[in-house]
């Protein structure tokens, strides 16, 4: 297991270097994070969440990092990263979820049989690509890891509907239900001002496939694989529900 893990880690380093050069050559390092911050600024400045093209009621092609495909309450997350200095925002966007994921793996002390599986999840090209461009998949994985450890962060995973099943992680803890109730309460103002209706219009007419997020799942599986192979079995009943598993 140690040798297999080491070999895969070498491949991870090679692939990460190659993808870094690719995205750097295209000027796309951190491009997704830049887009989320731009959405936050646009909402704070004008109250606009979705573009006019998305609200015509006519079919349209989704432009990556131009059209907002997130539910209305997600704008609160993006706005939070827009109001702080860019350096602080960038560090928080990358460092916070990575730190939670790493802490979860260390805390769970997974058995050796999970090590190659965990690094294979990292080796998956979409995982490394998400890290380089700052995709929200990284934040979703942080919420999964947090849900396993503390319960309530798991409910925040619903900010990305394509990963909605992972939002159930931690559902057996009271704190998860408190976080869910808080999320519902925050949704009410967006319901009253018509933002949820706008979101439904945008979703009904875009051309995104329903299974578009499947290839991005390995990143979210990292803390779950660690949980499945955990050595501390006392974490079995309260940290993640059987349905979520």
N, C-alpha and C positions, 0 to 999 in steps of 0.2 A: 504493500500500500504506500509506503514511504517513497519507494523508487518510482512508482507510477505517478504519484503526486508531484515529485520533483521533475519528472520528464514533462508533464503537462504544464508545470509552471514555467519551464524554459520556453515552451511553445507559446504560452501566454505573453511572455516578455517579447518574443519575436513578433507575434501578431500585433501587440500593442504598439510597438515601434513602427511597424508597417502602416497601421491605420492612422497613427498620429501624423506620419508624413503625408498620407493621402488627404486627410481633412485639413491639415495645415496648408498644403499646396493649393487647396480650393478656398482657403480663407474661411473655413467653417468651424474652427475651434470654438467651442462654447456657443454655437449658433442657436441652439434651442433655448438655453438660459437667456440669451439676449432677447429672443422672441417673447418669452414669458414676462420678462421685465417690461418690455414694450407694451404688452397687453395691460399690465398693471398701471403704467403711466397713462395710457390712453383712457382707461376707466376713471382714474383719479382726476384727469384733466377735463374730460368731456362726458363721463358717465356711459360711454359706449362700450358694450361688451362684444357684440357681434357686428360684422361689417354689413353694409347695405346689400351687397351681393348675396349674402346668406339669407336675407329676409324677404326676398322678392316672391317666395313661394314657387320658384321655378328651379328645376334641377340644375346643379352646378358642380363643377370640378373643384375639389378642395385643393387649395394651394398650400404646400407645406410652409410652415412658419410665416403664414400670411392670414389664413382663416383660423378663427378660434373654434376648436372642436370640444372644448371643455364645458361642463355645466356651469351655471351662473355663480354658484358659491365658490368655485375654484378661483374666481377673480380676487377673492380676499387673500388667498395664498400668494398669488402673483403680485398683488399690491404691496404686501408685506415686504417682499424682496425688492420692490421698486422704491420704497421710501427711505431705505438705508443707503449708505455710500456703496458704490459699485464693488469695491474690494471686499467689504463686509458681506454684501449680498452674494458674491461669487463664492467666497469661502464657506458661508453657511449653506449654500445650495449643494456644494459638493461634499464638504467635510462632515456636516451633521449626519446625513444618511449613511455615509460610509462608516463613520465612527459607531453608529448604532448597530449596523450589520456586523462589523468586526467584533464589537462587544458582545453581541448575541452569540456569535460562534464561539468566542472564548468562554463565555459564561456557561453555555450548554455543554462544552467539552465533548464534542461528538466523537464517536468511536472511529477507529482508523479506516473502516470500510467506507465511511462517508467522505474522506478527504479527497480521493480522486473525483468523486461526483461533484463536490463543491467547486473544485478548481476547473472541472469541465464546464460548469455553469459560468465561470468567469471567462473561460476560453471561448465560449460561444461568441461569434463575431458581433451579434447585436448587443451583447453585454458591454464589450469594450467600446463599441461605437457609442452607446448611450453615455458611458462615462466621459468620452472625449467631447461630445457635443452638449453634454449637460441635459440629456432628455429627462422628462419627468418620470420615466421608468425607475430611475435611481431613487427618487423620492418615494415612489410606491414601494420599492423594496425596503426602504428605511421604515415605512409604516408597518410593513409585515413583520420585520424584526422587532420593532417596538411593541407590536401587538402580542407577539409571543412572550416578550419579557414583562410587559406592564399592562396589557389589555387595551387601554383606551386609544393608543395610537392606531390600532388596527382599524377602528371605525373611520379614521381620516382617509383610508384608502379608497373610499367611495368617491373621492374627488375625481377619479379617473374611471368612468363607467366601464371601459373595456377590460378593466381588472376588478370589476365589482365583486366576484366571488372571494377574492383575497381580502376584501373588507371585513369578512366574517372572522378573520383571525383575532382571537382574544375575546370572542363573543360570550364566553362563559364567565367573564369577570364583570362585576358591577360597573367598573370604571368605563368599560366599553359602551354600555348602555347610556351612561351619563354623557359620554362624548357624542354618541349618536343623537341623543336628545338635543344637545347643543347645536349639532349640525342642522337638525330639522328646524330649530328656532332661527338659525341664521338664514335658512332658506326662505322663511316667510316674507321678509321685505322684497326679495327678488321675485316672489310669486305675485305680490301685490303690484309691483311696478311693471309687470309683463315680461320680465326677463326669462322666466321659465317657458312662457309661450313662444318667445323668440327662439329659445334653444330647441324646442320641439320642431319649429319650422325649419331651422337650420339642419337638424338631424334628418328630417323626413326627405329633404331634397338633396343631400350631399351624396357623393358617389363612393364613399368609403365602404369597403367590405366589412361585414360584421365580424369576421375572424381576423382582422388586421393585427391584433395584439398577440396572437398565439406564438409567433416567433420571438417575442420579447419576454416570454414567461421565465426562461432560465434564470434571469437576474433575480426575480422574486422568489425563486426556489432555493436560493442559497441558504437563508435562515431556516426554511422549512426542512431541508435535508439535514441541517445541523440538529434541528429539533427531533427529527425521526431517529437520529443516531445518538441522541444525548445520553450521557452516562449518569446524570443526575435524574433518576426516574421520578423524583418528587415533583418534577415540573410537568408530569403527565396529565393531570386532570384539570388543572386550573388555567393553563396558559394558552390552550388552543382547543377548540371544540372538535368533536369527531367529524361533524359535517364540514367544517372548514378544512380539515385535513384531507 
